Amino acid sequence: MRQDNISLVGFMCSGKSAIGRRLATTLGLDFVETDSLVESAAGMAIREIFERFGEGHFRNMEHAAVEEATRRNDCVIACGGGVVTRDDNVQLLRERTTVVWLDVSVAEVVRRLAGQPGTRPLLSGPDPQSAAAELLAHRKPLYERAADIRIPTSDRPPDEIVDRVVIALEDHDGCADR
């Protein structure tokens, strides 16, 4: 693995934070979330950043968080769902981490969001399922392009997902990149 860092990318509600924490514990690595770095730097929640300054401002802050996180060693980095929309983020992740895509279905996103209404600014409209389907269709090729490893997460318990990531990382570590 590059610098012994692992980055988790994927759509919102794919499990990046929950799986990332468990994976870091399993592997004895530190854990960092780019969204937490953004919130700390801004002194406000991501939703508020979107409302007050817009998505473009958030994406610039997110890039700074990716730069900061990827300078660390021996960590699992949970990236925001849209991190792959910027080529400079993907380049940093590919150069400095092994990128694991946690792939989730739209139906699973909607199911997981049911208990968290209004928490995702990009899905806060009247039809979150259609918004999720459209956004995921746009981002899926970006996740595919960024990822070294793909792990399906829909309808799987967290411990199984972590086990699959560990096995995939072991298999990947002995292989040349793509």
The 8 nearest C-alpha neighbors of each residue, nearest first, counted from 0:
[[1, 3, 172, 97, 2, 4, 96, 5],
 [0, 2, 96, 3, 95, 4, 97, 94],
 [3, 1, 4, 72, 0, 95, 96, 73],
 [2, 4, 0, 73, 1, 72, 5, 96],
 [5, 3, 96, 74, 73, 2, 75, 72],
 [4, 6, 75, 97, 96, 98, 76, 74],
 [7, 5, 76, 98, 75, 96, 77, 99],
 [6, 8, 99, 77, 15, 100, 78, 98],
 [9, 7, 100, 78, 99, 101, 6, 80],
 [10, 8, 101, 100, 80, 102, 13, 142],
 [9, 11, 80, 13, 12, 135, 103, 8],
 [10, 12, 80, 13, 9, 108, 79, 14],
 [11, 13, 14, 108, 10, 111, 112, 15],
 [12, 14, 103, 11, 10, 101, 15, 9],
 [15, 13, 17, 12, 18, 16, 101, 152],
 [16, 14, 77, 18, 19, 17, 7, 13],
 [17, 15, 19, 18, 14, 77, 20, 32],
 [18, 16, 14, 19, 20, 15, 21, 157],
 [19, 17, 21, 15, 20, 14, 16, 22],
 [18, 20, 16, 22, 17, 15, 21, 23],
 [19, 21, 23, 17, 22, 18, 30, 16],
 [22, 20, 24, 18, 23, 19, 25, 17],
 [21, 23, 25, 19, 24, 20, 161, 18],
 [24, 22, 28, 20, 26, 21, 25, 27],
 [23, 25, 27, 21, 22, 26, 20, 28],
 [24, 26, 22, 23, 27, 21, 28, 161],
 [27, 25, 23, 28, 24, 22, 165, 21],
 [28, 26, 24, 25, 23, 29, 22, 73],
 [27, 29, 23, 74, 73, 26, 24, 30],
 [30, 28, 74, 23, 75, 73, 31, 27],
 [29, 31, 75, 74, 23, 76, 20, 28],
 [30, 32, 76, 77, 75, 33, 29, 68],
 [33, 31, 77, 35, 34, 76, 78, 36],
 [32, 34, 36, 78, 64, 35, 65, 79],
 [33, 35, 37, 32, 36, 79, 38, 78],
 [36, 34, 38, 32, 37, 33, 39, 31],
 [35, 37, 33, 39, 34, 38, 64, 40],
 [38, 36, 34, 40, 35, 39, 60, 61],
 [39, 37, 35, 41, 43, 44, 40, 36],
 [38, 40, 36, 42, 37, 41, 35, 43],
 [39, 41, 37, 38, 42, 36, 43, 60],
 [42, 40, 38, 43, 39, 37, 48, 44],
 [41, 43, 39, 38, 40, 44, 37, 48],
 [42, 44, 41, 38, 47, 45, 48, 39],
 [45, 43, 47, 38, 46, 48, 42, 41],
 [44, 46, 48, 47, 38, 49, 43, 34],
 [45, 47, 49, 44, 48, 120, 50, 119],
 [46, 48, 50, 44, 45, 49, 51, 43],
 [49, 47, 45, 51, 46, 50, 52, 57],
 [50, 48, 53, 46, 54, 47, 52, 51],
 [51, 49, 47, 48, 53, 52, 46, 54],
 [52, 50, 48, 49, 47, 53, 46, 56],
 [51, 53, 48, 49, 56, 50, 54, 57],
 [54, 52, 49, 55, 56, 50, 51, 57],
 [53, 55, 57, 49, 56, 58, 52, 48],
 [56, 54, 58, 57, 53, 59, 52, 49],
 [57, 55, 59, 58, 54, 53, 52, 60],
 [56, 58, 54, 60, 55, 59, 61, 48],
 [57, 59, 61, 55, 60, 56, 54, 62],
 [60, 58, 62, 56, 61, 57, 55, 63],
 [61, 59, 57, 63, 62, 58, 37, 64],
 [60, 62, 58, 64, 59, 63, 37, 57],
 [61, 63, 65, 59, 64, 60, 88, 58],
 [64, 62, 66, 60, 61, 65, 67, 59],
 [63, 65, 61, 67, 62, 66, 33, 36],
 [66, 64, 62, 68, 67, 63, 69, 33],
 [65, 67, 63, 64, 69, 68, 62, 70],
 [68, 66, 64, 65, 70, 69, 63, 71],
 [69, 67, 65, 70, 66, 71, 64, 76],
 [68, 70, 71, 66, 67, 65, 95, 92],
 [71, 69, 67, 68, 66, 72, 95, 65],
 [72, 70, 69, 68, 73, 74, 67, 4],
 [73, 71, 74, 2, 4, 3, 70, 69],
 [74, 72, 3, 4, 28, 29, 2, 71],
 [75, 73, 29, 28, 4, 30, 72, 76],
 [74, 76, 5, 30, 6, 23, 4, 29],
 [77, 75, 6, 31, 32, 78, 30, 7],
 [78, 76, 32, 7, 15, 16, 6, 19],
 [79, 77, 33, 8, 7, 32, 76, 80],
 [78, 80, 82, 81, 34, 33, 77, 8],
 [79, 81, 10, 11, 9, 82, 78, 8],
 [82, 80, 83, 84, 79, 10, 138, 9],
 [81, 83, 79, 84, 80, 85, 88, 78],
 [84, 82, 85, 81, 89, 141, 88, 142],
 [85, 83, 82, 81, 86, 141, 138, 88],
 [86, 84, 83, 88, 87, 82, 89, 81],
 [85, 87, 89, 88, 90, 84, 83, 91],
 [88, 86, 90, 85, 89, 91, 62, 92],
 [89, 87, 91, 86, 90, 85, 62, 92],
 [88, 90, 86, 92, 87, 91, 83, 145],
 [89, 91, 87, 93, 88, 92, 94, 86],
 [92, 90, 94, 88, 89, 93, 95, 87],
 [91, 93, 89, 96, 95, 90, 94, 88],
 [92, 94, 90, 91, 96, 95, 89, 98],
 [95, 93, 91, 92, 90, 96, 1, 97],
 [94, 96, 92, 1, 93, 91, 69, 2],
 [97, 95, 4, 5, 1, 92, 93, 98],
 [96, 98, 5, 0, 6, 1, 147, 4],
 [97, 99, 6, 146, 147, 96, 5, 7],
 [98, 100, 148, 7, 146, 149, 147, 6],
 [101, 99, 149, 8, 9, 146, 102, 7],
 [100, 102, 150, 9, 13, 151, 152, 8],
 [101, 103, 151, 152, 100, 150, 9, 13],
 [102, 104, 13, 153, 152, 151, 101, 107],
 [105, 103, 107, 106, 153, 108, 102, 152],
 [104, 106, 108, 107, 132, 109, 131, 103],
 [107, 105, 109, 104, 108, 110, 128, 103],
 [106, 108, 110, 104, 105, 109, 153, 111],
 [109, 107, 105, 111, 110, 106, 12, 112],
 [108, 110, 112, 106, 107, 111, 128, 113],
 [111, 109, 107, 113, 108, 112, 106, 114],
 [112, 110, 108, 109, 113, 107, 12, 114],
 [111, 113, 115, 109, 114, 110, 108, 116],
 [114, 112, 110, 111, 115, 109, 116, 108],
 [113, 115, 112, 116, 111, 110, 109, 118],
 [116, 114, 112, 113, 118, 117, 111, 119],
 [117, 115, 118, 113, 114, 112, 119, 123],
 [118, 116, 123, 119, 115, 120, 122, 124],
 [117, 119, 116, 115, 120, 46, 123, 112],
 [118, 120, 122, 121, 117, 123, 46, 116],
 [121, 119, 123, 122, 46, 118, 117, 49],
 [120, 122, 119, 123, 130, 124, 131, 134],
 [123, 121, 127, 119, 120, 124, 130, 131],
 [122, 124, 120, 117, 121, 119, 127, 125],
 [125, 123, 126, 122, 127, 130, 121, 120],
 [124, 126, 127, 123, 122, 130, 128, 129],
 [127, 125, 128, 124, 129, 130, 122, 123],
 [128, 126, 130, 122, 129, 131, 124, 125],
 [127, 129, 131, 130, 126, 109, 132, 105],
 [130, 128, 132, 131, 127, 126, 133, 134],
 [129, 131, 127, 133, 128, 132, 122, 134],
 [130, 132, 128, 134, 129, 133, 135, 127],
 [133, 131, 129, 135, 130, 134, 105, 136],
 [134, 132, 136, 130, 131, 135, 129, 137],
 [133, 135, 137, 131, 136, 132, 130, 138],
 [134, 136, 138, 132, 137, 133, 139, 131],
 [137, 135, 133, 134, 139, 138, 132, 140],
 [136, 138, 134, 135, 139, 133, 140, 141],
 [137, 139, 135, 141, 136, 140, 134, 142],
 [138, 140, 142, 141, 136, 135, 137, 143],
 [141, 139, 143, 142, 138, 144, 137, 136],
 [142, 140, 138, 144, 139, 143, 83, 145],
 [143, 141, 145, 139, 144, 140, 146, 138],
 [142, 144, 140, 141, 146, 145, 139, 100],
 [145, 143, 141, 142, 146, 140, 147, 139],
 [146, 144, 142, 143, 89, 141, 147, 98],
 [147, 145, 98, 148, 143, 100, 99, 144],
 [146, 148, 98, 99, 97, 145, 149, 177],
 [147, 149, 99, 146, 100, 98, 150, 167],
 [150, 148, 100, 99, 101, 146, 151, 102],
 [149, 151, 101, 102, 100, 152, 148, 164],
 [152, 150, 102, 101, 153, 103, 149, 160],
 [151, 153, 103, 155, 102, 101, 150, 154],
 [154, 152, 103, 155, 107, 151, 104, 102],
 [153, 155, 152, 156, 107, 151, 103, 104],
 [154, 156, 153, 152, 157, 159, 160, 151],
 [155, 157, 159, 158, 160, 154, 152, 153],
 [158, 156, 160, 159, 161, 18, 155, 17],
 [159, 157, 161, 160, 156, 162, 21, 18],
 [160, 158, 162, 157, 161, 156, 163, 155],
 [159, 161, 157, 163, 162, 158, 164, 152],
 [160, 162, 164, 158, 163, 159, 22, 157],
 [163, 161, 159, 165, 160, 164, 158, 166],
 [162, 164, 160, 166, 161, 165, 167, 159],
 [165, 163, 167, 161, 162, 166, 168, 160],
 [164, 166, 168, 162, 167, 163, 161, 169],
 [167, 165, 169, 163, 168, 164, 170, 162],
 [168, 166, 164, 170, 169, 165, 171, 163],
 [169, 167, 171, 165, 170, 166, 172, 164],
 [168, 170, 166, 172, 167, 171, 165, 173],
 [171, 169, 167, 168, 172, 173, 166, 174],
 [172, 170, 168, 174, 173, 169, 167, 175],
 [173, 171, 169, 174, 0, 170, 168, 175],
 [172, 174, 171, 170, 175, 169, 0, 168],
 [175, 173, 171, 172, 176, 170, 177, 169],
 [174, 176, 177, 173, 171, 172, 0, 147],
 [177, 175, 174, 147, 171, 172, 97, 173],
 [176, 175, 147, 174, 171, 146, 148, 144]]
